[in-house]
């Protein structure tokens, strides 16, 4: 094997020498200074091998980053310089400094082999073009990756032994504090405790993290956060509530007094050397120990909150129902397509309609369902009313107590805010009074802090006064109170009274209904399968409005019956009434209108009895008023006057009641004799 001076040629010395320096974490960069000194000593080694100082480049941009991180800017710049043929030799303390996975390592080796770049460490200089050196470098890369794997195994094993013994100290969320002896207690700051409890109370009453966020924002509530890093590390900071902060509080089992390990796990699709994690389901958590920490809520309440948060998420593929909102559609999140099994969506054109276009969007197939929502909702709501008949629901006292308790918590929060602001103002004043007036630089800063504290105190007092001026939760009026004493009896009337908002109606339906599965076996019929929370199933059937009468399932029977009644001589109005009584309906109405009867008769060449009187001279051998007036050459009113005066003998049609005049030559002649005299008068 060639020695180092033999491997270094003038061509290599004509290129640059790159010294790559990296430590895996910020903690190592700050505390392990000796490693940096050893790596920077490679500059002297490069000079000893023949590179002048001006041609030696030091790359330390990746300090504090793991070798598995694919976003290392310094390493990427090194690879780019090698690919351009600008590098004569790469100096690194060991192979693990350059890469911790074979992908990056062999990429660098392949490029160095193509352009003839050397690789050097504290032990020697290696030429990737040489088979023996390349084999040695490959083994070093494999050993570096294996070393990392073994280190991780040892660290994980040690951590698990601590978890099993119960000595592992995990990071505590804001609101819990670990004492010097290892015991965990609630934060001694009562305002912190009350604010954390307020978040859980709001979620219990509102049922949605977003609603909690909007409620806190409207009330001007700030959330406490213990800073673990950054400029304010170790301090308690009050910040504006955010969605991520509220989600973090609601999802943390430590607030339920439980020690949980293994909430996150490796992503199933991650590549070797890649750090990707996913949240595990509670049933997949490695260790759960109850009653380890002081609890803000019970474990049962925590589990219910997780189920509610999961159900609130709008993930159609997982059939989550989503949080109830103020839209008019009552079954949003509950309705499932009976054809493809996907969750159905809602549209308002012009009224509520449910549709499923999952197969259409994915496979360009026809839309599964597009049905009227009003008729479906009416059937489901009636089934809901029927289901609660045996139940005696009286939630009035709980609702009022919860509202008053919530108002009391808010009042206490504002009181605490004023007390804290008063303390901060007094502290700033004492600090200002204690400073030497001649120390103007410090005095000016302390005076500024005092002014800010006084301003914060004024704002806190103003917010507290504004809250006190707002009316608290009122009791219900006696009428509504009486209705709620027996919900099963009065809920239908309350439902229609307009006092319940759409979101409240949805909450009531979801209390008993888990799913509503829709299918359409024929065009004019929708079958509804209501899946109750108990697992029981109710089957319903409705006939929503459709576009065409010919799509009715019994349209052939409707036509046949209409024509039969017409041939019997019935009027369109009578035919429509009898068809409706017999259970027939039109496409868009739950009855058969007279216009539909006329359309069917005309389509089959049958003129209505009324039209016959208007256009036929005789019916059943007797004159019609229209026919006789045409025969006499007079207006129909001329003939009607004589009929009403009793001067003309008539009969009435048994169905329509129209006048019929016997075809008697004597009667016709007598009328004909009157015509000239009338014309001459």
WOPEMO-V819152 format. One record per pair of residues at least 4 apart in sequence whose C-alpha atoms are under 6 Angstrom apart, sorted by the first residue. I is the first residue (numbers start at 1). J is the second residue. D is the distance in whole Angstrom. If there is no record, write none. Layout:
i->[I;I]
j->[J;J]
d->[D;D]
//
This chain:
i->[4;8;10;12;13;15;15;15;16;16;16;16;17;17;17;17;18;18;18;18;18;19;19;20;20;21;22;22;22;23;23;24;24;24;25;25;26;27;28;39;46;47;47;61;62;62;67;67;68;68;81;82;82;85;88;89;89;89;90;90;91;91;92;93;93;94;96;96;99;100;101;101;102;106;112;112;113;113;118;118;119;119;120;120;120;126;127;128;128;130;143;152;153;162;162;162;163;174;174;175;175;176;176;176;177;177;177;177;178;178;178;179;191;194;202;202;203;216;222;222;222;223;223;223;224;224;225;225;226;226;227;227;227;228;228;229;247;253;254;255;255;256;256;256;256;256;257;257;257;257;257;258;258;258;258;259;259;260;260;261;261;262;262;263;263;264;264;264;265;265;266;266;267;267;267;280;311;311;311;312;312;313;314;315;316;321;321;322;324;325;326;326;328;330;331;334;334;335;335;335;336;336;336;336;336;337;337;337;337;337;338;338;338;344;344;345;345;346;346;347;347;348;352;353;353;353;354;354;354;355;355;356;356;357;359;359;360;360;360;360;372;373;375;377;388;389;393;394;397;398;414;418;418;421;425;425;428;429;432;440;476;483;487;491;500;509;512;512;513;513;514;514;514;515;516;516;517;517;518;518;519;519;520;520;520;523;524;524;525;525;526;526;527;527;528;528;528;529;529;530;530;531;532;545;545;546;546;548;549;550;565;566;572;572;573;576;576;576;579;580;580;580;585;585;585;586;601;602;612;617;617;618;618;618;622;622;622;622;623;623;623;624;629;629;629;642;643;643;650;650;651;651;652;652;652;652;653;653;665;676]
j->[125;12;14;88;51;86;87;88;55;56;87;88;56;88;89;90;56;57;58;90;91;58;91;59;92;60;62;63;97;63;64;64;65;66;64;65;64;31;32;93;51;51;52;74;72;74;99;100;100;273;86;86;87;115;117;117;118;119;119;120;120;121;121;121;122;121;100;144;105;145;145;273;106;110;116;117;128;129;126;127;125;126;124;125;126;133;133;133;134;134;147;156;157;166;167;168;168;225;226;186;187;185;186;187;184;185;186;187;182;183;184;183;416;198;206;212;207;221;238;239;240;238;239;241;237;238;236;237;235;236;233;234;235;233;234;233;251;258;258;295;296;295;296;297;298;299;291;292;293;294;295;289;290;291;292;288;289;287;288;286;287;285;286;280;285;278;279;280;277;278;276;277;276;277;278;284;320;321;322;322;323;322;322;320;343;333;334;333;503;503;502;503;502;506;335;515;516;344;516;517;342;343;344;516;517;341;342;344;517;518;517;518;519;355;356;354;355;353;354;352;353;352;373;371;372;373;370;371;373;369;370;368;369;367;363;365;364;365;366;367;544;377;544;381;488;488;487;485;401;402;464;460;461;457;453;454;450;450;446;444;481;490;491;495;504;513;532;533;532;533;531;532;533;531;529;530;528;529;527;528;526;527;525;526;527;551;543;552;542;543;541;542;540;541;539;540;541;538;539;537;538;537;536;587;588;587;588;587;587;555;570;570;594;597;594;592;593;594;584;584;591;592;590;591;592;592;606;606;616;624;627;622;623;624;660;661;662;663;628;660;661;660;633;634;636;647;647;648;660;661;659;660;657;658;659;660;657;658;669;680]
d->[5;6;6;4;6;6;5;4;5;6;5;5;5;6;5;6;6;5;6;5;6;5;5;5;5;5;6;5;6;5;5;5;5;4;4;6;4;6;5;6;6;5;6;5;6;6;5;5;6;6;6;6;5;6;5;5;4;5;5;6;5;6;5;5;6;6;5;5;6;5;5;6;6;6;5;5;5;5;6;5;6;5;6;4;6;6;6;6;5;6;6;6;6;6;5;5;5;6;6;6;5;6;5;5;6;5;6;6;6;6;4;5;6;6;6;6;5;5;6;5;5;5;5;6;6;4;6;5;6;5;5;5;6;5;6;4;6;6;5;5;5;5;6;5;5;5;5;6;4;5;4;5;4;6;6;6;5;6;5;6;5;5;5;5;5;6;5;5;5;6;6;4;5;5;6;6;5;5;6;4;4;5;5;6;6;4;6;6;5;5;5;5;6;6;6;5;6;6;5;6;6;4;5;6;5;5;5;6;6;5;6;5;5;6;5;6;5;6;5;6;5;5;5;6;5;4;6;6;6;5;4;6;5;5;5;6;4;4;5;5;6;6;6;6;6;5;6;6;6;6;5;5;6;5;5;6;5;6;5;6;6;5;5;6;6;6;6;5;4;6;6;5;5;5;6;5;6;5;6;5;6;5;6;5;6;6;6;5;6;5;6;5;6;5;6;5;6;6;5;6;5;5;5;6;4;5;6;6;5;6;6;5;6;6;5;5;6;5;6;5;5;6;5;4;5;5;5;5;5;6;4;5;4;5;6;6;5;5;6;6;5;5;6;5;6;5;6;5;6;5;6;5;5;5;5;6;5;5;6;6]
//
